[in-house]
């Protein structure tokens, strides 16, 4: 089996990100969609639950108290407004997810195109255009969405099977009449746990390579998934090495990103201190002073957010370059 030079791939990926700023913007859009998440609902404190932490009011009392609160009254008076707002937020999150899929497809296609053209010396250091690259990714975005849905179904089925085995082993272990086969059930639970761990490792690699097969190969999404399975099976040594290299690079990226954000935050704090220290803000703030403080805090938050977005775009562009080049190398070995 031929082995891939991943050191060269890492260097090429860094060079790709350095030369093509369009990849940064595509990376930002790709990272925005992937970073969308939920929130944790508020949990009432002990004073809201009764005189004792173990005393809960009745359902009717709880509803009456909620209606009497300011939040309850506002919600009752503007129920339609909140409903429309919730629908708008959900629609925005769906749109953001679609934009992320378009950007991910665009990244894969542009990196693959540049690699092909530079291999034949047709385009050396050619600058990319964001709008053109983004438009090319739109047709492939729906294929990526279909791939993600199918992969999620497979993952759900596997997790359900392993979860049933583990839960069954735990339940049976607590039943006296099944104590004679507890060791068998324990063995099954252990195998299921190991299977979940190995499955998580495999899915993380399969998803990266599968996305590139879906975007770059002709045929249906299912055919691309079958090809990816065969590719990971036949090139398992290189695939494992690719995952390990990616893990090491990711740890370095996390450390560097944390250090960069820490330095940026420290610089902003120092600048704020130098600006505000002449005002001797040790007593209650006057109106003008408070406005200046809030303005500086808002400016600092905007700068940190912008820096974080740029950093996420760089990381996303590098990661996409790394896995696209890895896929191209694996595909070349598969055809050799």
N, C-alpha and C positions, 0 to 999 in steps of 0.2 A: 504493500500500500504506500502511495506517495503521501508525504506529509506537507502541510501548508506552512509557509513562513509567516506566522502571525505578527512578528515584529515588523515586517514590511507592510502588512495591512494596517497596523496601528499608525505607522509613519505616513502612509498614503492617506489615511482618514484625516489625520491632523492637517496635512497639507491641503486636502480638499476643503476643509472648513476654513482654513486660513485664506485661501485664494478666492472663494466664491461666497460673497456676503449674502447672496440670494438664499443660500441654504440656511442662514441664520434666521431670516424672517419666516421661512417655511418651518423651521424648527420651533420657533415661538408658537406658531399656530398649532403645530402638532402637539406641543407640550400643553397648551391651554386646554385642549379637549381632553387629554389624558389626565389632567390634574383636577377635573371637575369632580366634586364629591358631595356628600351629604352633611348634615349637621346633627348634633345630639340635642334632643328636646330638653327643655328645662325641667328640673325635678324640684317639686316644692319642698321647702324646709319643714322642720318640726313644728314651727309655729303655725304653719298652714294645715297641718294634719291633726291637730288636737293638742290637749294639754300634755300628753305623753307620746313619746315616739312610737308606742305600740297601740295608740288609740287612733282609729281612722273614723272620720265623720261618715254619716250615711250618704248615700248617693244623692238624695234630695238636698241635703244640707250643702254638699260640695257644689252642686249645680247652682243653688241659690247664691252661695258666696261668690262664685265665679261671675254670675250675672251682675251682682252688685258692684264688682270691682270696676275700675276705670277701663281696663283692657276689655272686659266683657261687654261693657256698654259701647265702646268704640267698635268692637267687632259686630255687635248686633245692628248698630246704626249704618255700618258700611260693609255689610256682608258681601254684597255684589262686587264692591271694589276689591276686596281681598280675594274673592274667587277669580276675578279677571286677572288680578296681579299674579296669583299662583299659576294660572294657565300661561301667562306671558313668560314667567320664569321657567316653567317646564319646556315651553316652546323654544326659549333661548338656549337652554341646556342641550336640547336635541340639535338645534342649529350649530351650536358650538362643537358637539360631537361630530357632526357631518363635516364641518370645516377641518377638524382634526384629521379625519380619515382622508380628505382631499389632500391636505398638506403631507401626510405620511406617504400617500401614493406618489405625490409630486417629487418628494425627496428621493424615493427609490428610483423613479424613472430618470430623473436628472443625473443622479450619481452614476447610474448604469450608462446613460448616454455619454457622459463625459469620459468615463472609463473606456468605452468602445472607441470614441473618436481619438483619444490620446494614444490608445494602443496602435492605431493606424496613422498617427501623426497628422490627422486631418484638422485637428483643432487644438492648438496648444495655448493654454491659458485663456480660453474663450470665456468671456463674462456671460453669466446667465441673466435672464430677465424674469423678474418675479411673476408678473402677470401671465406671461406665456407659460412658465413652468406650472403655475397654479391651475390654469385652464386645462392643461394636459392631464392633470390628476383627477379631474372630475369624473370621467367615465369609469376609472378604476376604483373610485371610492366606494361605489356600490358593491363591487366584487369583494373589497376588503370588509365591508359591513356584513356581507353574506358569510364570508370566511369566519369572522368573529362570532357570529351567531351559531354557526355549526360547531365551532370549537367549544363554545360555551355549553352547548348541549352535551357534547361528549364529556366535558369536564364534570358537568352536573351529574351525569349518569355514573361516572367513575367514583365521584365523591359519595354518591348515594350508596353504591355497592359497598365501598370500604367502610362508610359510616355505619351501615347496617351490621356488618361483620363485627366491628368494634363494640357497638351498642349491644348486640346479641351476646357477645362474650362477657361483657360486664354484667348483663342481666342474668345470664345463666350461672355465672360464678356466685351469685347471691342466692341461688335456689338449691336447697339441700338435696333434692332428688337428682340433680344434675352434677353434683360435686365430682362424680367419677370421671367425667369428661371435661372437667374444668381446664386441665392442662392442654387438651386439644383446642378448646375455644381460646385459651390464652395464646396458643401458638398462632391461631388464625388472626387474632387481634394484632399480634406483633407483626405478622406478615402484612396485614392491612396497613399498619402504621408505616412500615418501611415502604410499602407500595405507594402510599400517599406522598412520602418524601421524594422517592425517585420519580413519581409522576409529576410532581411540581417542577423538578429539575428538567425533565423531558419536555414538558409543556412550554416552559420558558424558552427553550431552544426551538422547539417546533413552531411556536408562534412567530418568532423572528424570521425563520427561514420560510415558513409557509406564506407569510405576507409577501415576501419577494417572489415566490413562485406564482402566487395569484396575480401579481401585478405584471411580471415580466414574461410569463409563459402564456401561450395561446391555449385555448381549451376552457373547459368548465372549472368552476371552483373545486368541485369534488376531485377532478383529475389532478389539479394542482396539489390538493391535500394528499392524494395517493403518492404522487411523485415525491413530495416532501418526506413522507414516511419512508419510502424506499431510500431516499437520499440519506436520511439520518441513520437508517439501519446499515447501509453499506459503508458509510463514512463515519462510523461511530467514534473512532479514535480522534479524527479531526474535529468532529462535532464536540466531543468532550473537551478537547483542547481549546476550541473556540469559546466555550462557555467559561472555562477557567481563566482564560486571558481577559474575557469581558468582565468577569468578577473582579480580577485584580485591578483593571483599569477603572472600574466603577468605584472601588474603594478609594483609589487615588483622587478621582473626580469629586467624590463626596468630601474628602478631607480638604482639597483645594477650594471647593465651593464654600465650605464652612469658614475657612480662613479668609476668603475674599469678602464674604458678607460681614464677618467680624471686623475686618479692617475698615470696610466701608462704613459700618455703623459707628466704629470708633472715631473715624475722621469727621463724620457728621456731628457726633456728640462734642468733639473738640471744637469744631467751628461754632456750634451753638453756644458752647460755654464762653468762647472768646467774644462772641457778639453780645451775649446777655450779661456777662460779668460786669461791664461798666454801668449797667443799670442798677446794680446792687439789689437784685430781687430777693430780698430776705423777708420782706414784709408782704402783706396782701397786695396783689397786683393792681396797679391803676388800669384804667380802661385801655389806654394806648399800649402799655406794656403787655397786658394780657393778649391784645390783638397781635402784637409782634411775636409773642411766644407761640400762640396757636398757628400763626402763619409759618413760622419756622418748623414747627412740628409737622404741619401738613406738607411742607416742601420736602422735609426729610423722608416722610412716608412715601411720597411720590418718587423720589430718587431711589430709595431702597427697592420699591416695587419695580421700577424701570430696570434697575440693575439685575434684579432677580429674574425678570423676563428675558433679558438679554443672555444671562447665564444659562437659563433653561433652554433657550434657543440654540446656543452653542453646544450644549450637552446632547440635545436631541439630534442636531445635525451630525455630530460626531458618531453617535450611536448608530444612526441610520447608515452612515458611510461605512462604518465597521462591518455591520451585518450584511449590507449589500455586497461589499467586496468579498466577504467570507462566502456568501451564497454563490457569487460568480466563480470563485475558486473551487468550491465543492461541485458545482454544476460542470465545470471544465473537467474535473477528475472523473465525474460520473460518465461523461461522454468520451473520455480518452480510452 
